[in-house]
Amino acid sequence: MIKRFLALAAVVAMMMPAAAQVSVKWGNTDTRYQVNAADAVRTSSVSSATAWKGERVNFQLAVTNKNEAGDSCSVAYRFSELKNGKSVIPATNVVGGFVQPVITDRFTGCGKHEVDAYGENHVADRITDTNPTVLPGGSLRGLWLTVQVPQDAKPGTYKGYVEVTCAGKATKHNYTVKVLDRTLPAPAEWAFHLDLWQNPYAVARVHNVELWSKEHFDVLRPYMLKLAAAGQKAITATLIDRPWDGQTFDPFGSMVTWIKKADGTWLYDFTVFDMWVEFMMECGINKEITCFSMIPWKLSFRYYDQATHSHKYINCAPGDEAYAEFWGGMLKAFAAHLKEKGWFEKTFISMDERSLQQMQAAIKVIKDYAPGMKISMAGNYHAEIEPDIYDYCLDIFAYGAYTPELIASRRAQGKVSTYYTCCSAEYPNLFTFSDPADAEFIALEALAKDLDGYLRWAYNSWTIVPEEDSRFTAWPAGDTYVIYPFSISSVRWERLVQGIQQFEKYKILIAEAEAKGNTSRVKALKKLLKSVDISKIADQSEKIANGFRNGLNKM
C-alpha cells in the first residue's frame, strides 16, 4: 500500500507544474526588455532618481520567468508609498505596469508600402495596467513605474518599494527618490510649446461610440487629460473634410458644416467646432486653436447643397477667383464667431507642408477677409512669408534656417518657433523601434537650438489594432501614435515628457542665474547644454539624455 501511495505521489508530482522561478532585478529606462531575452539582464541597474518637486521620474524592473516554455506564471505587482521621515509620497502617485510587446519594423523613410513589407519584429513599448499579468515560461518583461512627486513635497530622500508576487511568493524591491528643494511649475505653466495633433475620430472608432456624443467626450477625456499633463498647448481642429486626404486609418472629418442654401447663400454651422474646443479647454489645453486647413492635400472642398439635398465638392486652388470666393465668406463668418466666443486671438489658420506660392495666395485671402487672423505652418522655411507666420514649425532638416537673430526677433514679437520630425528622420524620433532616449532628446534638441518647442503630427492616429501592431502602410512603425487605446502609456511617451521637464528646469535655472548675475552658473549651464549634440545621437542618445538630466540635478 505504501509503495502504491509513493508511486501515485510521484506521478502526481510529475504532472504538477514546477514552482515558478521568477527573477526580478532593477533595470533601466533606456532598455526595451524583449519578450524572449530571459537568460539574464545584462544592462545597468538603476534604483534611485533625483527629482524636483512637481517632477515625474521613471524606473524599470526586469522580471524574468526562468521556467521552461509553457510553464507560465501569473505575476502581480504593488507599488508602495514612499517615505521620508513623516513625509509621504502616496502610492497613488506611483503608476505603471508591465511593458508589453507590439509589432514593429525598421526605418525606411516615407512612402506607400504593404504593412509587412519591412519585416516583423517585436518591441516592448506598451505600458499596460493589467495586474496580474501572465508571464510565459522563458520570457522577460519590463515593469515600468512613474513617480509623480507632489509640488508641496518636503525635500529629502524618499524610500519605497515594488512588491512582485508569483505563485504565492512575494519579493520586495527597494528604490529611492531624492527630492531637491526646487519646484517644477504645473504643466499648464510650462514654457515648452508642445503640439501633438489629436485625432478624435480614431477614439470614436476604437471605443465604438457615436461621434460627438456624450459617450464620445467621456472616452476622450482621459486621453486629453494625459496630453494636458504633458504641457500640450494646441487644440487640433478641422475646418474641412479630410484636410490630409484621408492619409490616416481614421480620416479627419470637418468640425464645421458648410451649407449652400437653395438661394445660393452660405451658412456655416460651428456647433461641433465649439463643442470640441470647449471640451479641450476644460481638459486644460487652451493656448492655441489650430484649424486645418485652407490648403488641403487634395484641393477639393466638400459642402452640403440644400437644393439637391446632397453633398457636393468644389475644386479650386489658392490664387483662383473661385477659391477666394469660397473661403472669403467662411472666413468672415468664422472670424465673427471667434470674436463672439472670445477665441479670435488664440485661433490660427493652419497649413501643413504647403508650397510658397500656395501659401502666398492663401495668406492674401486671409488678410482680405479676416484681418488680424493668425497663421501657423509646419514645413520648409520661406523667408518671403516668415513675417506672416505667427507659429512657424520647421522640419528637422530645414530648421537650420532659424538664425539666432531670427529667433530673437520672432520671440520679441511673441511669435512661436519650433521644429518637427516625421517619417523622414530616423532620429531623434518616436517610432516604436526608436531608442527610448531619443524621445527625451527631442526636447533637449529644441533647447540646444533655442527653439520654443516641438510638433508632431500624430498623438493618436492609430493603426487597425494599435495595441498589437504599430506598422502602417506609409511610414515607419509607430509614426502614427505615441499612446495606446484606453489612454495606455508607452515607453516613448514617458521619456518624451521626461525630456520636456528637463527643458523647463534648464530654463528656470538659467533665468535665475542670469537675473542674479551668477556668471559661473550661467557658464556651467551653457557648457552642459553643449553636450546636446545631434550629430552624435545615432549611438549616444542615452549618454546625452542621461548626462544632461544628471548634470541639471547637480546645479
Secondary structure, 3 states (H helix, E strand, C coil): CHHHHHHHHHHHHHHCCCCCCEEEEECCCCCCCCCCCCCCCCCCCCCEEEEEECCEEEEEEEEEECCCCCCCEEEEEEECCEEECCEEECHHHEEEEEEEEEEECCCCCCCCCCCCCCCCEEEEEEECCCCCEEECCCCEEEEEEEEECCCCCCCEEEEEEEEEEECCEEEEEEEEEEEEEEECCCHHHCCCEEEECCCHHHHHHHHCCCCCCHHHHHHHHHHHHHHHCCCECEEEEECCCCCCCCCCCCCCCCCCEEEECCCCCEEEECHHHHHHHHHHHHCCCCCEEEEECCCCCCCEEEEEECCCCEEEEEECCCCCHHHHHHHHHHHHHHHHHHHHHCCHHHEEEEEECCCHHHHHHHHHHHHHHCCCCEEEEEECCCCCCHHHCCEEEEECCCHHHCCHHHHHHHHHCCCEEEEECCCCCCCCCCCCCCCHHHHHHHHHHHHHCCCCEEEECCCECCCCCCCCECCCCCCCCCCCECCEHHHEEEHHHHHHHHHHHHHHHHHHHHHHHHHHCCHHHHHHHHHHHCCCCHHHHHHHHHHHHHHHHHHHHCC
